């Protein structure tokens, strides 16, 4: 067993544009975001019977209006605090790899016990920039909710690093190869890339038990990609162990070796707000 035991992994698609109609579009979108985060946190806690000791929210595209002090931040932190009993820490750094740096932070501090990580990539501003990009193709939007039991020695099951942007893809693949050789797992779940990038990424080395790339179905869903891949892998015979990895555009990468609890809650949700014109389709 690894030092990281997954108790819950759920993903909720939100689509584009995000947010309800109100006199203030930003206020309406932030209100919707706060409600969804609290709802997903509450549902994961109810399904697992686990109350986290710490709650973190990480994002590639989280608005500064949410991360900086003000009414928008208060709406999100209050909703999550009421749902979980913990005041959340909001982290808008490390792009897609924020979840890995949270695990590194927790393990380096010697924190043990259950934590909750919400990977939130819903754009409350609905900027067209985030809808697609030449670097990652079409985007996917949503919220991943994780409950992870952190045990003693878990630091050995997390690897984070940063390299120059020009060599990031190649170095990430190399790091995955080294990590998986040392810590074999039944599933290896990596980011979703458009075809041209995917071919280059996967051609450099073979990773045993690597999940299919689901970019055509979900787009690039930022830090949620490897967790979506793991959730889908659990549709068949549920793996006992998995390696998940994320890469950030600016060269950060994060890799973790996890054990799945036998009764882990693994779910994929489709929101009614999903964008019908996106490449995403219901499962």
Secondary structure as UniProt FT lines:
FT   STRAND          4..13
FT   HELIX           25..48
FT   STRAND          54..58
FT   HELIX           64..67
FT   HELIX           71..84
FT   STRAND          89..91
FT   HELIX           95..97
FT   HELIX           98..108
FT   TURN            109..110
FT   STRAND          113..121
FT   TURN            124..125
FT   HELIX           128..130
FT   STRAND          132..133
FT   TURN            134..136
FT   STRAND          137..139
FT   STRAND          142..150
FT   TURN            152..153
FT   HELIX           154..157
FT   STRAND          158..162
FT   HELIX           165..167
FT   HELIX           168..182
FT   STRAND          187..189
FT   HELIX           195..203
FT   TURN            208..209
FT   HELIX           215..218
FT   HELIX           222..224
FT   HELIX           225..233
FT   TURN            234..235
FT   STRAND          241..247
FT   TURN            249..250
FT   STRAND          252..270
FT   TURN            272..273
FT   TURN            276..277
//
